[in-house]
Amino acid sequence: MTTNERPKRKHIACGDVVAGCAFTASAEDDQELIAKVAEHAAHDHGVEHVTPELAEKVKAAIRTA
């Protein structure tokens, strides 16, 4: 990485997974981002168990910028 390059951040918009949800998050890496998403999902959507299908939807919604 050159001195002019910034580390890429990971971003997610919950609305890409759950229609109508305005929650967004960003983090330095997938692990930190997934932790934020899991906390949001439990608190705002009542998600207690992440199914493999939901995990794939979340992974597909992660963007790098």
Sine and cosine of phi, psi and omega as CSV:
sin_phi,cos_phi,sin_psi,cos_psi,sin_omega,cos_omega
0.00,0.00,0.73,-0.68,0.05,-1.00
-0.99,0.12,0.17,-0.99,-0.03,-1.00
-0.92,0.39,-0.34,0.94,0.00,-1.00
-1.00,0.04,-0.20,0.98,-0.02,-1.00
-1.00,0.03,0.66,-0.75,0.09,-1.00
-0.98,-0.18,0.51,-0.86,0.08,-1.00
-0.89,0.46,0.63,-0.78,0.01,-1.00
-0.97,0.25,0.65,-0.76,0.04,-1.00
-0.97,-0.25,0.42,-0.91,0.06,-1.00
-0.99,-0.14,0.64,-0.77,-0.02,-1.00
-0.72,-0.69,0.48,-0.88,0.12,-0.99
-0.54,-0.84,0.57,-0.82,0.14,-0.99
-0.89,-0.45,0.88,-0.48,-0.03,-1.00
-0.85,0.52,-0.54,0.84,0.01,-1.00
-0.86,0.52,-0.32,0.95,0.08,-1.00
-0.97,0.24,-0.26,0.96,0.01,-1.00
-0.93,-0.36,-0.68,0.73,-0.02,-1.00
-0.86,-0.51,0.95,-0.32,-0.05,-1.00
-0.81,0.58,0.73,-0.68,0.09,-1.00
1.00,0.00,-0.13,0.99,-0.01,-1.00
-1.00,0.08,0.75,-0.66,-0.06,-1.00
-0.99,-0.11,0.02,1.00,-0.02,-1.00
-0.90,0.43,0.70,-0.72,0.14,-0.99
-0.71,-0.70,0.41,-0.91,0.04,-1.00
-0.50,-0.86,0.39,-0.92,0.11,-0.99
-0.60,-0.80,0.39,-0.92,-0.03,-1.00
-0.34,-0.94,0.19,-0.98,0.01,-1.00
-0.96,0.28,-0.47,0.88,-0.05,-1.00
-0.52,-0.85,0.18,-0.98,-0.04,-1.00
-0.86,0.51,-0.68,0.73,-0.06,-1.00
-0.86,0.51,-0.73,0.68,0.01,-1.00
-0.91,0.42,-0.65,0.76,0.00,-1.00
-0.91,0.41,-0.70,0.71,0.01,-1.00
-0.88,0.48,-0.60,0.80,0.04,-1.00
-0.89,0.46,-0.68,0.74,0.04,-1.00
-0.90,0.43,-0.67,0.74,0.00,-1.00
-0.91,0.41,-0.67,0.74,0.00,-1.00
-0.89,0.46,-0.67,0.74,0.03,-1.00
-0.89,0.45,-0.70,0.71,0.03,-1.00
-0.88,0.47,-0.72,0.70,-0.04,-1.00
-0.88,0.48,-0.66,0.75,0.01,-1.00
-0.93,0.37,-0.72,0.70,-0.08,-1.00
-0.96,0.29,-0.72,0.69,-0.13,-0.99
-0.99,-0.14,-0.35,0.94,-0.04,-1.00
-0.87,-0.50,-0.03,1.00,0.03,-1.00
0.93,0.37,0.38,0.92,-0.01,-1.00
-0.97,0.23,0.89,-0.45,0.02,-1.00
-0.98,-0.20,-0.45,0.89,-0.03,-1.00
-0.70,-0.71,0.80,-0.60,0.01,-1.00
-1.00,0.00,0.89,-0.45,0.04,-1.00
-0.97,0.23,0.35,-0.94,0.07,-1.00
-0.85,0.53,-0.57,0.82,0.01,-1.00
-0.91,0.41,-0.69,0.73,0.03,-1.00
-0.91,0.41,-0.66,0.75,0.03,-1.00
-0.86,0.51,-0.66,0.76,0.02,-1.00
-0.92,0.40,-0.63,0.77,0.05,-1.00
-0.89,0.46,-0.67,0.74,0.01,-1.00
-0.91,0.42,-0.73,0.68,0.02,-1.00
-0.86,0.51,-0.63,0.78,0.00,-1.00
-0.93,0.37,-0.42,0.91,-0.05,-1.00
-1.00,0.06,-0.18,0.98,-0.01,-1.00
-0.96,0.29,0.74,-0.67,0.01,-1.00
-0.87,-0.49,0.47,-0.88,0.05,-1.00
-0.91,-0.41,0.74,-0.68,0.02,-1.00
-0.63,-0.77,0.00,0.00,0.00,0.00
